[in-house]
């Protein structure tokens, strides 16, 4: 799965985001992409990626979840 990458300056401030070509093509190959479409597409991509990663994460039982929240 493709990752968004963040480029930082020497002070640790985010200066740019590297967007996977798959997402870039979906967003910019259309000539009628509005700012709202771009924002929604980026949000959809990130949410779908998070859900895909969550499927691969083991579930915690109640005690493990409480211990994790306390840490």
PyMOL commands that set and color helices and strands:
alter all, ss='L'
color gray80, all
select helices_A, chain A and resi 21-28+35-55+62-70
alter helices_A, ss='H'
color red, helices_A
select strands_A, chain A and resi 5-8+14-18
alter strands_A, ss='S'
color yellow, strands_A
deselect
rebuild
show_as cartoon
